[in-house]
Amino acid sequence: PFGVFMSGEVKILHGREEIDRTFYPEACSTDDVRRIVNEHPGMRIWSPRSKRWSEGVVPNKELT
């Protein structure tokens, strides 16, 4: 989904740790989300779906 929030473009990314490609061939993994985030360093990103990312996703930073 795409939209506008507070005069800025919003992209909603949802990645899963483990994906069953049999049922969800187009699903986005957390690695896909990390790649997208790193390709757009100007975006502010926050994901409540993953406990490791509860503080937000910082572009070009490895998850610990």
mmCIF file of the N, C-alpha and C atoms, coordinates in Angstrom:
data_MODEL
# 
_entry.id   MODEL 
# 
loop_
_atom_site.group_PDB 
_atom_site.id 
_atom_site.type_symbol 
_atom_site.label_atom_id 
_atom_site.label_alt_id 
_atom_site.label_comp_id 
_atom_site.label_asym_id 
_atom_site.label_entity_id 
_atom_site.label_seq_id 
_atom_site.pdbx_PDB_ins_code 
_atom_site.Cartn_x 
_atom_site.Cartn_y 
_atom_site.Cartn_z 
_atom_site.occupancy 
_atom_site.B_iso_or_equiv 
_atom_site.pdbx_formal_charge 
_atom_site.auth_seq_id 
_atom_site.auth_comp_id 
_atom_site.auth_asym_id 
_atom_site.auth_atom_id 
_atom_site.pdbx_PDB_model_num 
ATOM 1   N N  . PRO A 1 1  ? 0.826  -1.211  0.000  1.00 0.00 ? 1  PRO A N  1 
ATOM 2   C CA . PRO A 1 1  ? 0.000  0.000   0.000  1.00 0.00 ? 1  PRO A CA 1 
ATOM 3   C C  . PRO A 1 1  ? 0.864  1.266   0.000  1.00 0.00 ? 1  PRO A C  1 
ATOM 4   N N  . PHE A 1 2  ? 0.383  2.262   -0.634 1.00 0.00 ? 2  PHE A N  1 
ATOM 5   C CA . PHE A 1 2  ? 1.070  3.545   -0.663 1.00 0.00 ? 2  PHE A CA 1 
ATOM 6   C C  . PHE A 1 2  ? 0.093  4.619   -0.216 1.00 0.00 ? 2  PHE A C  1 
ATOM 7   N N  . GLY A 1 3  ? 0.604  5.689   0.329  1.00 0.00 ? 3  GLY A N  1 
ATOM 8   C CA . GLY A 1 3  ? -0.267 6.753   0.777  1.00 0.00 ? 3  GLY A CA 1 
ATOM 9   C C  . GLY A 1 3  ? 0.528  7.980   1.152  1.00 0.00 ? 3  GLY A C  1 
ATOM 10  N N  . VAL A 1 4  ? -0.167 8.985   1.668  1.00 0.00 ? 4  VAL A N  1 
ATOM 11  C CA . VAL A 1 4  ? 0.477  10.225  2.094  1.00 0.00 ? 4  VAL A CA 1 
ATOM 12  C C  . VAL A 1 4  ? 0.130  10.464  3.551  1.00 0.00 ? 4  VAL A C  1 
ATOM 13  N N  . PHE A 1 5  ? 1.124  10.767  4.364  1.00 0.00 ? 5  PHE A N  1 
ATOM 14  C CA . PHE A 1 5  ? 0.928  11.041  5.783  1.00 0.00 ? 5  PHE A CA 1 
ATOM 15  C C  . PHE A 1 5  ? 1.762  12.250  6.146  1.00 0.00 ? 5  PHE A C  1 
ATOM 16  N N  . MET A 1 6  ? 1.128  13.289  6.637  1.00 0.00 ? 6  MET A N  1 
ATOM 17  C CA . MET A 1 6  ? 1.835  14.511  7.046  1.00 0.00 ? 6  MET A CA 1 
ATOM 18  C C  . MET A 1 6  ? 2.722  15.029  5.908  1.00 0.00 ? 6  MET A C  1 
ATOM 19  N N  . SER A 1 7  ? 2.165  15.106  4.722  1.00 0.00 ? 7  SER A N  1 
ATOM 20  C CA . SER A 1 7  ? 2.812  15.618  3.514  1.00 0.00 ? 7  SER A CA 1 
ATOM 21  C C  . SER A 1 7  ? 4.023  14.800  3.077  1.00 0.00 ? 7  SER A C  1 
ATOM 22  N N  . GLY A 1 8  ? 4.145  13.575  3.553  1.00 0.00 ? 8  GLY A N  1 
ATOM 23  C CA . GLY A 1 8  ? 5.235  12.707  3.112  1.00 0.00 ? 8  GLY A CA 1 
ATOM 24  C C  . GLY A 1 8  ? 4.701  11.392  2.595  1.00 0.00 ? 8  GLY A C  1 
ATOM 25  N N  . GLU A 1 9  ? 5.433  10.788  1.687  1.00 0.00 ? 9  GLU A N  1 
ATOM 26  C CA . GLU A 1 9  ? 5.017  9.499   1.140  1.00 0.00 ? 9  GLU A CA 1 
ATOM 27  C C  . GLU A 1 9  ? 5.197  8.405   2.186  1.00 0.00 ? 9  GLU A C  1 
ATOM 28  N N  . VAL A 1 10 ? 4.231  7.506   2.255  1.00 0.00 ? 10 VAL A N  1 
ATOM 29  C CA . VAL A 1 10 ? 4.275  6.405   3.216  1.00 0.00 ? 10 VAL A CA 1 
ATOM 30  C C  . VAL A 1 10 ? 4.254  5.093   2.450  1.00 0.00 ? 10 VAL A C  1 
ATOM 31  N N  . LYS A 1 11 ? 5.186  4.206   2.779  1.00 0.00 ? 11 LYS A N  1 
ATOM 32  C CA . LYS A 1 11 ? 5.189  2.865   2.211  1.00 0.00 ? 11 LYS A CA 1 
ATOM 33  C C  . LYS A 1 11 ? 5.097  1.889   3.372  1.00 0.00 ? 11 LYS A C  1 
ATOM 34  N N  . ILE A 1 12 ? 4.155  0.989   3.290  1.00 0.00 ? 12 ILE A N  1 
ATOM 35  C CA . ILE A 1 12 ? 3.964  0.012   4.353  1.00 0.00 ? 12 ILE A CA 1 
ATOM 36  C C  . ILE A 1 12 ? 4.613  -1.292  3.917  1.00 0.00 ? 12 ILE A C  1 
ATOM 37  N N  . LEU A 1 13 ? 5.617  -1.715  4.672  1.00 0.00 ? 13 LEU A N  1 
ATOM 38  C CA . LEU A 1 13 ? 6.341  -2.944  4.365  1.00 0.00 ? 13 LEU A CA 1 
ATOM 39  C C  . LEU A 1 13 ? 6.055  -3.959  5.452  1.00 0.00 ? 13 LEU A C  1 
ATOM 40  N N  . HIS A 1 14 ? 5.735  -5.155  5.052  1.00 0.00 ? 14 HIS A N  1 
ATOM 41  C CA . HIS A 1 14 ? 5.446  -6.205  6.015  1.00 0.00 ? 14 HIS A CA 1 
ATOM 42  C C  . HIS A 1 14 ? 6.271  -7.422  5.627  1.00 0.00 ? 14 HIS A C  1 
ATOM 43  N N  . GLY A 1 15 ? 7.210  -7.786  6.467  1.00 0.00 ? 15 GLY A N  1 
ATOM 44  C CA . GLY A 1 15 ? 8.035  -8.960  6.205  1.00 0.00 ? 15 GLY A CA 1 
ATOM 45  C C  . GLY A 1 15 ? 7.876  -9.987  7.301  1.00 0.00 ? 15 GLY A C  1 
ATOM 46  N N  . ARG A 1 16 ? 8.019  -11.241 6.949  1.00 0.00 ? 16 ARG A N  1 
ATOM 47  C CA . ARG A 1 16 ? 7.904  -12.321 7.923  1.00 0.00 ? 16 ARG A CA 1 
ATOM 48  C C  . ARG A 1 16 ? 9.246  -13.022 8.059  1.00 0.00 ? 16 ARG A C  1 
ATOM 49  N N  . GLU A 1 17 ? 9.515  -13.521 9.275  1.00 0.00 ? 17 GLU A N  1 
ATOM 50  C CA . GLU A 1 17 ? 10.761 -14.244 9.520  1.00 0.00 ? 17 GLU A CA 1 
ATOM 51  C C  . GLU A 1 17 ? 10.845 -15.500 8.657  1.00 0.00 ? 17 GLU A C  1 
ATOM 52  N N  . GLU A 1 18 ? 9.789  -16.298 8.660  1.00 0.00 ? 18 GLU A N  1 
ATOM 53  C CA . GLU A 1 18 ? 9.761  -17.532 7.879  1.00 0.00 ? 18 GLU A CA 1 
ATOM 54  C C  . GLU A 1 18 ? 8.539  -17.504 6.975  1.00 0.00 ? 18 GLU A C  1 
ATOM 55  N N  . ILE A 1 19 ? 8.745  -17.867 5.733  1.00 0.00 ? 19 ILE A N  1 
ATOM 56  C CA . ILE A 1 19 ? 7.670  -17.809 4.750  1.00 0.00 ? 19 ILE A CA 1 
ATOM 57  C C  . ILE A 1 19 ? 7.523  -19.170 4.080  1.00 0.00 ? 19 ILE A C  1 
ATOM 58  N N  . ASP A 1 20 ? 6.285  -19.623 3.962  1.00 0.00 ? 20 ASP A N  1 
ATOM 59  C CA . ASP A 1 20 ? 5.996  -20.828 3.195  1.00 0.00 ? 20 ASP A CA 1 
ATOM 60  C C  . ASP A 1 20 ? 5.680  -20.375 1.772  1.00 0.00 ? 20 ASP A C  1 
ATOM 61  N N  . ARG A 1 21 ? 6.667  -20.454 0.890  1.00 0.00 ? 21 ARG A N  1 
ATOM 62  C CA . ARG A 1 21 ? 6.507  -19.974 -0.490 1.00 0.00 ? 21 ARG A CA 1 
ATOM 63  C C  . ARG A 1 21 ? 5.472  -20.787 -1.274 1.00 0.00 ? 21 ARG A C  1 
ATOM 64  N N  . THR A 1 22 ? 5.102  -21.945 -0.750 1.00 0.00 ? 22 THR A N  1 
ATOM 65  C CA . THR A 1 22 ? 4.067  -22.745 -1.401 1.00 0.00 ? 22 THR A CA 1 
ATOM 66  C C  . THR A 1 22 ? 2.733  -22.012 -1.363 1.00 0.00 ? 22 THR A C  1 
ATOM 67  N N  . PHE A 1 23 ? 2.429  -21.417 -0.212 1.00 0.00 ? 23 PHE A N  1 
ATOM 68  C CA . PHE A 1 23 ? 1.156  -20.719 -0.040 1.00 0.00 ? 23 PHE A CA 1 
ATOM 69  C C  . PHE A 1 23 ? 1.248  -19.233 -0.369 1.00 0.00 ? 23 PHE A C  1 
ATOM 70  N N  . TYR A 1 24 ? 2.424  -18.634 -0.159 1.00 0.00 ? 24 TYR A N  1 
ATOM 71  C CA . TYR A 1 24 ? 2.595  -17.191 -0.354 1.00 0.00 ? 24 TYR A CA 1 
ATOM 72  C C  . TYR A 1 24 ? 3.819  -16.924 -1.237 1.00 0.00 ? 24 TYR A C  1 
ATOM 73  N N  . PRO A 1 25 ? 3.742  -17.219 -2.543 1.00 0.00 ? 25 PRO A N  1 
ATOM 74  C CA . PRO A 1 25 ? 4.923  -17.077 -3.409 1.00 0.00 ? 25 PRO A CA 1 
ATOM 75  C C  . PRO A 1 25 ? 5.422  -15.638 -3.540 1.00 0.00 ? 25 PRO A C  1 
ATOM 76  N N  . GLU A 1 26 ? 4.560  -14.658 -3.339 1.00 0.00 ? 26 GLU A N  1 
ATOM 77  C CA . GLU A 1 26 ? 4.953  -13.253 -3.483 1.00 0.00 ? 26 GLU A CA 1 
ATOM 78  C C  . GLU A 1 26 ? 5.248  -12.586 -2.141 1.00 0.00 ? 26 GLU A C  1 
ATOM 79  N N  . ALA A 1 27 ? 5.232  -13.356 -1.067 1.00 0.00 ? 27 ALA A N  1 
ATOM 80  C CA . ALA A 1 27 ? 5.407  -12.784 0.273  1.00 0.00 ? 27 ALA A CA 1 
ATOM 81  C C  . ALA A 1 27 ? 6.788  -12.162 0.435  1.00 0.00 ? 27 ALA A C  1 
ATOM 82  N N  . CYS A 1 28 ? 6.837  -11.167 1.291  1.00 0.00 ? 28 CYS A N  1 
ATOM 83  C CA . CYS A 1 28 ? 8.064  -10.425 1.563  1.00 0.00 ? 28 CYS A CA 1 
ATOM 84  C C  . CYS A 1 28 ? 8.692  -10.943 2.855  1.00 0.00 ? 28 CYS A C  1 
ATOM 85  N N  . SER A 1 29 ? 9.974  -11.260 2.806  1.00 0.00 ? 29 SER A N  1 
ATOM 86  C CA . SER A 1 29 ? 10.676 -11.715 4.006  1.00 0.00 ? 29 SER A CA 1 
ATOM 87  C C  . SER A 1 29 ? 11.287 -10.513 4.723  1.00 0.00 ? 29 SER A C  1 
ATOM 88  N N  . THR A 1 30 ? 11.778 -10.719 5.930  1.00 0.00 ? 30 THR A N  1 
ATOM 89  C CA . THR A 1 30 ? 12.446 -9.619  6.636  1.00 0.00 ? 30 THR A CA 1 
ATOM 90  C C  . THR A 1 30 ? 13.719 -9.213  5.902  1.00 0.00 ? 30 THR A C  1 
ATOM 91  N N  . ASP A 1 31 ? 14.368 -10.147 5.202  1.00 0.00 ? 31 ASP A N  1 
ATOM 92  C CA . ASP A 1 31 ? 15.540 -9.794  4.401  1.00 0.00 ? 31 ASP A CA 1 
ATOM 93  C C  . ASP A 1 31 ? 15.149 -8.879  3.244  1.00 0.00 ? 31 ASP A C  1 
ATOM 94  N N  . ASP A 1 32 ? 13.985 -9.145  2.635  1.00 0.00 ? 32 ASP A N  1 
ATOM 95  C CA . ASP A 1 32 ? 13.491 -8.267  1.568  1.00 0.00 ? 32 ASP A CA 1 
ATOM 96  C C  . ASP A 1 32 ? 13.229 -6.868  2.107  1.00 0.00 ? 32 ASP A C  1 
ATOM 97  N N  . VAL A 1 33 ? 12.606 -6.793  3.275  1.00 0.00 ? 33 VAL A N  1 
ATOM 98  C CA . VAL A 1 33 ? 12.323 -5.498  3.893  1.00 0.00 ? 33 VAL A CA 1 
ATOM 99  C C  . VAL A 1 33 ? 13.624 -4.771  4.201  1.00 0.00 ? 33 VAL A C  1 
ATOM 100 N N  . ARG A 1 34 ? 14.614 -5.479  4.754  1.00 0.00 ? 34 ARG A N  1 
ATOM 101 C CA . ARG A 1 34 ? 15.909 -4.869  5.063  1.00 0.00 ? 34 ARG A CA 1 
ATOM 102 C C  . ARG A 1 34 ? 16.553 -4.306  3.796  1.00 0.00 ? 34 ARG A C  1 
ATOM 103 N N  . ARG A 1 35 ? 16.485 -5.048  2.686  1.00 0.00 ? 35 ARG A N  1 
ATOM 104 C CA . ARG A 1 35 ? 17.061 -4.591  1.422  1.00 0.00 ? 35 ARG A CA 1 
ATOM 105 C C  . ARG A 1 35 ? 16.352 -3.321  0.946  1.00 0.00 ? 35 ARG A C  1 
ATOM 106 N N  . ILE A 1 36 ? 15.026 -3.310  1.006  1.00 0.00 ? 36 ILE A N  1 
ATOM 107 C CA . ILE A 1 36 ? 14.257 -2.138  0.579  1.00 0.00 ? 36 ILE A CA 1 
ATOM 108 C C  . ILE A 1 36 ? 14.594 -0.925  1.444  1.00 0.00 ? 36 ILE A C  1 
ATOM 109 N N  . VAL A 1 37 ? 14.689 -1.132  2.745  1.00 0.00 ? 37 VAL A N  1 
ATOM 110 C CA . VAL A 1 37 ? 15.028 -0.046  3.670  1.00 0.00 ? 37 VAL A CA 1 
ATOM 111 C C  . VAL A 1 37 ? 16.398 0.521   3.329  1.00 0.00 ? 37 VAL A C  1 
ATOM 112 N N  . ASN A 1 38 ? 17.375 -0.352  3.089  1.00 0.00 ? 38 ASN A N  1 
ATOM 113 C CA . ASN A 1 38 ? 18.729 0.100   2.799  1.00 0.00 ? 38 ASN A CA 1 
ATOM 114 C C  . ASN A 1 38 ? 18.835 0.805   1.449  1.00 0.00 ? 38 ASN A C  1 
ATOM 115 N N  . GLU A 1 39 ? 17.900 0.517   0.541  1.00 0.00 ? 39 GLU A N  1 
ATOM 116 C CA . GLU A 1 39 ? 17.891 1.196   -0.755 1.00 0.00 ? 39 GLU A CA 1 
ATOM 117 C C  . GLU A 1 39 ? 17.261 2.590   -0.667 1.00 0.00 ? 39 GLU A C  1 
ATOM 118 N N  . HIS A 1 40 ? 16.575 2.891   0.434  1.00 0.00 ? 40 HIS A N  1 
ATOM 119 C CA . HIS A 1 40 ? 15.891 4.177   0.602  1.00 0.00 ? 40 HIS A CA 1 
ATOM 120 C C  . HIS A 1 40 ? 16.275 4.797   1.944  1.00 0.00 ? 40 HIS A C  1 
ATOM 121 N N  . PRO A 1 41 ? 17.521 5.249   2.083  1.00 0.00 ? 41 PRO A N  1 
ATOM 122 C CA . PRO A 1 41 ? 17.993 5.751   3.383  1.00 0.00 ? 41 PRO A CA 1 
ATOM 123 C C  . PRO A 1 41 ? 17.292 7.011   3.865  1.00 0.00 ? 41 PRO A C  1 
ATOM 124 N N  . GLY A 1 42 ? 16.561 7.691   3.009  1.00 0.00 ? 42 GLY A N  1 
ATOM 125 C CA . GLY A 1 42 ? 15.860 8.896   3.429  1.00 0.00 ? 42 GLY A CA 1 
ATOM 126 C C  . GLY A 1 42 ? 14.526 8.620   4.102  1.00 0.00 ? 42 GLY A C  1 
ATOM 127 N N  . MET A 1 43 ? 14.083 7.372   4.075  1.00 0.00 ? 43 MET A N  1 
ATOM 128 C CA . MET A 1 43 ? 12.782 7.049   4.661  1.00 0.00 ? 43 MET A CA 1 
ATOM 129 C C  . MET A 1 43 ? 12.911 6.838   6.164  1.00 0.00 ? 43 MET A C  1 
ATOM 130 N N  . ARG A 1 44 ? 11.882 7.231   6.886  1.00 0.00 ? 44 ARG A N  1 
ATOM 131 C CA . ARG A 1 44 ? 11.763 6.884   8.305  1.00 0.00 ? 44 ARG A CA 1 
ATOM 132 C C  . ARG A 1 44 ? 10.926 5.624   8.370  1.00 0.00 ? 44 ARG A C  1 
ATOM 133 N N  . ILE A 1 45 ? 11.441 4.600   8.997  1.00 0.00 ? 45 ILE A N  1 
ATOM 134 C CA . ILE A 1 45 ? 10.762 3.311   9.000  1.00 0.00 ? 45 ILE A CA 1 
ATOM 135 C C  . ILE A 1 45 ? 10.539 2.832   10.417 1.00 0.00 ? 45 ILE A C  1 
ATOM 136 N N  . TRP A 1 46 ? 9.361  2.284   10.649 1.00 0.00 ? 46 TRP A N  1 
ATOM 137 C CA . TRP A 1 46 ? 9.056  1.674   11.942 1.00 0.00 ? 46 TRP A CA 1 
ATOM 138 C C  . TRP A 1 46 ? 8.209  0.455   11.688 1.00 0.00 ? 46 TRP A C  1 
ATOM 139 N N  . SER A 1 47 ? 8.505  -0.630  12.354 1.00 0.00 ? 47 SER A N  1 
ATOM 140 C CA . SER A 1 47 ? 7.733  -1.857  12.179 1.00 0.00 ? 47 SER A CA 1 
ATOM 141 C C  . SER A 1 47 ? 7.360  -2.436  13.530 1.00 0.00 ? 47 SER A C  1 
ATOM 142 N N  . PRO A 1 48 ? 6.064  -2.465  13.847 1.00 0.00 ? 48 PRO A N  1 
ATOM 143 C CA . PRO A 1 48 ? 5.632  -3.050  15.116 1.00 0.00 ? 48 PRO A CA 1 
ATOM 144 C C  . PRO A 1 48 ? 5.515  -4.566  15.050 1.00 0.00 ? 48 PRO A C  1 
ATOM 145 N N  . ARG A 1 49 ? 5.712  -5.151  13.863 1.00 0.00 ? 49 ARG A N  1 
ATOM 146 C CA . ARG A 1 49 ? 5.468  -6.579  13.689 1.00 0.00 ? 49 ARG A CA 1 
ATOM 147 C C  . ARG A 1 49 ? 6.600  -7.449  14.234 1.00 0.00 ? 49 ARG A C  1 
ATOM 148 N N  . SER A 1 50 ? 7.794  -6.917  14.320 1.00 0.00 ? 50 SER A N  1 
ATOM 149 C CA . SER A 1 50 ? 8.937  -7.699  14.771 1.00 0.00 ? 50 SER A CA 1 
ATOM 150 C C  . SER A 1 50 ? 9.473  -7.123  16.071 1.00 0.00 ? 50 SER A C  1 
ATOM 151 N N  . LYS A 1 51 ? 9.629  -7.943  17.073 1.00 0.00 ? 51 LYS A N  1 
ATOM 152 C CA . LYS A 1 51 ? 10.139 -7.467  18.364 1.00 0.00 ? 51 LYS A CA 1 
ATOM 153 C C  . LYS A 1 51 ? 11.524 -6.860  18.216 1.00 0.00 ? 51 LYS A C  1 
ATOM 154 N N  . ARG A 1 52 ? 12.340 -7.411  17.331 1.00 0.00 ? 52 ARG A N  1 
ATOM 155 C CA . ARG A 1 52 ? 13.691 -6.878  17.136 1.00 0.00 ? 52 ARG A CA 1 
ATOM 156 C C  . ARG A 1 52 ? 13.663 -5.481  16.533 1.00 0.00 ? 52 ARG A C  1 
ATOM 157 N N  . TRP A 1 53 ? 12.592 -5.123  15.874 1.00 0.00 ? 53 TRP A N  1 
ATOM 158 C CA . TRP A 1 53 ? 12.506 -3.820  15.230 1.00 0.00 ? 53 TRP A CA 1 
ATOM 159 C C  . TRP A 1 53 ? 11.585 -2.879  15.981 1.00 0.00 ? 53 TRP A C  1 
ATOM 160 N N  . SER A 1 54 ? 11.311 -3.151  17.240 1.00 0.00 ? 54 SER A N  1 
ATOM 161 C CA . SER A 1 54 ? 10.342 -2.342  17.989 1.00 0.00 ? 54 SER A CA 1 
ATOM 162 C C  . SER A 1 54 ? 10.767 -0.881  18.119 1.00 0.00 ? 54 SER A C  1 
ATOM 163 N N  . GLU A 1 55 ? 12.055 -0.620  18.003 1.00 0.00 ? 55 GLU A N  1 
ATOM 164 C CA . GLU A 1 55 ? 12.537 0.758   18.101 1.00 0.00 ? 55 GLU A CA 1 
ATOM 165 C C  . GLU A 1 55 ? 12.644 1.422   16.732 1.00 0.00 ? 55 GLU A C  1 
ATOM 166 N N  . GLY A 1 56 ? 12.315 0.679   15.688 1.00 0.00 ? 56 GLY A N  1 
ATOM 167 C CA . GLY A 1 56 ? 12.414 1.225   14.338 1.00 0.00 ? 56 GLY A CA 1 
ATOM 168 C C  . GLY A 1 56 ? 13.541 0.573   13.564 1.00 0.00 ? 56 GLY A C  1 
ATOM 169 N N  . VAL A 1 57 ? 13.545 0.794   12.277 1.00 0.00 ? 57 VAL A N  1 
ATOM 170 C CA . VAL A 1 57 ? 14.562 0.232   11.401 1.00 0.00 ? 57 VAL A CA 1 
ATOM 171 C C  . VAL A 1 57 ? 15.463 1.366   10.949 1.00 0.00 ? 57 VAL A C  1 
ATOM 172 N N  . VAL A 1 58 ? 16.751 1.220   11.155 1.00 0.00 ? 58 VAL A N  1 
ATOM 173 C CA . VAL A 1 58 ? 17.711 2.231   10.746 1.00 0.00 ? 58 VAL A CA 1 
ATOM 174 C C  . VAL A 1 58 ? 18.351 1.763   9.443  1.00 0.00 ? 58 VAL A C  1 
ATOM 175 N N  . PRO A 1 59 ? 18.267 2.545   8.368  1.00 0.00 ? 59 PRO A N  1 
ATOM 176 C CA . PRO A 1 59 ? 18.883 2.138   7.113  1.00 0.00 ? 59 PRO A CA 1 
ATOM 177 C C  . PRO A 1 59 ? 20.365 1.823   7.273  1.00 0.00 ? 59 PRO A C  1 
ATOM 178 N N  . ASN A 1 60 ? 20.801 0.776   6.580  1.00 0.00 ? 60 ASN A N  1 
ATOM 179 C CA . ASN A 1 60 ? 22.199 0.327   6.545  1.00 0.00 ? 60 ASN A CA 1 
ATOM 180 C C  . ASN A 1 60 ? 22.735 -0.103  7.900  1.00 0.00 ? 60 ASN A C  1 
ATOM 181 N N  . LYS A 1 61 ? 21.868 -0.493  8.811  1.00 0.00 ? 61 LYS A N  1 
ATOM 182 C CA . LYS A 1 61 ? 22.316 -0.987  10.109 1.00 0.00 ? 61 LYS A CA 1 
ATOM 183 C C  . LYS A 1 61 ? 21.917 -2.448  10.237 1.00 0.00 ? 61 LYS A C  1 
ATOM 184 N N  . GLU A 1 62 ? 22.837 -3.277  10.670 1.00 0.00 ? 62 GLU A N  1 
ATOM 185 C CA . GLU A 1 62 ? 22.554 -4.695  10.851 1.00 0.00 ? 62 GLU A CA 1 
ATOM 186 C C  . GLU A 1 62 ? 21.656 -4.891  12.064 1.00 0.00 ? 62 GLU A C  1 
ATOM 187 N N  . LEU A 1 63 ? 20.755 -5.868  11.972 1.00 0.00 ? 63 LEU A N  1 
ATOM 188 C CA . LEU A 1 63 ? 19.916 -6.207  13.118 1.00 0.00 ? 63 LEU A CA 1 
ATOM 189 C C  . LEU A 1 63 ? 20.718 -7.037  14.094 1.00 0.00 ? 63 LEU A C  1 
ATOM 190 N N  . THR A 1 64 ? 20.516 -6.801  15.376 1.00 0.00 ? 64 THR A N  1 
ATOM 191 C CA . THR A 1 64 ? 21.238 -7.578  16.389 1.00 0.00 ? 64 THR A CA 1 
ATOM 192 C C  . THR A 1 64 ? 20.273 -8.386  17.211 1.00 0.00 ? 64 THR A C  1 
# 
